[in-house]
Amino acid sequence: MDYTIGQLAQLARVSVRTLRHYDRIGLLHPSAHSEAGYRLYSSQDLERLQRILCYRQLGFSLRQIKALLSAPATDSLADLRQQRALLCQRIASLQRMLEAVDKLLKARSLGIMLEPDEMQAAFGEDDPVAFSEEVQQRWEETAAWAEAKRRAASFSRADWQAMQAEFSALMRDLAAASTQGVPAASAEARRLAEAHRLYIERWFYPCSVHLHCRLADLYVSDARFTESFQRFAPQLAQYLRTAIYANARVGASAREEMTDDVFGF
């Protein structure tokens, strides 16, 4: 059967924007178009998308995936076996992390301090900078992306822990302001929004008020970001977005750098 782009997005749990991007870069073209010009995807397209998403979960870049799937005489069975082997490795790695975290939880409950190498095991080997598909699509070729990846490569475990602690403290302050009814455009909320911008600058890349607002839009448009913020407080993503925009509006650098059409209201 044929799937519309909306149906395929729902089945694969990705955004329509992602599928359009895949079409644009030649990674996943629809097999047909309707008489009205709408994209129509076949069962084979759905299978190819599954392979793409699997490779994405394994950390492959879009360019690498395109090269893998475009290789001449690609054996689909061999490709699936390779994906399965890689997934098994990933599962084993996550299982080791889970066991380490369980050990850390048990030790902490008993008041026992673990050795440094045991503490490090609880954090695994993952890149501490987790970018969503949307972020990579928008900024993969930018200096900000390159700078974030450069800094991430040099993070020590102590850096990772400090970054996480700073983020959690900032989220708790924002959640408290949100739940206590502090207006999102107030001086206090703007101060927290600025602290959030400086946090990004300190750990990842230079973050202008312009870029900060683009990130704020992503926080409410991408459910993955929205849900991560709502772990701290209901509607926190929207609250932070409003505070970021308010901070940008009153800042001297924002008045010099941004125009009304950037804000969209």
PyMOL commands that set and color helices and strands:
alter all, ss='L'
color gray80, all
select helices_A, chain A and resi 5-12+16-24+43-57+62-70+76-109+116-121+133-139+143-153+157-179+187-203+209-221+223-230+236-250+252-257+260-263
alter helices_A, ss='H'
color red, helices_A
select strands_A, chain A and resi 3-4+32-33+39-41
alter strands_A, ss='S'
color yellow, strands_A
deselect
rebuild
show_as cartoon
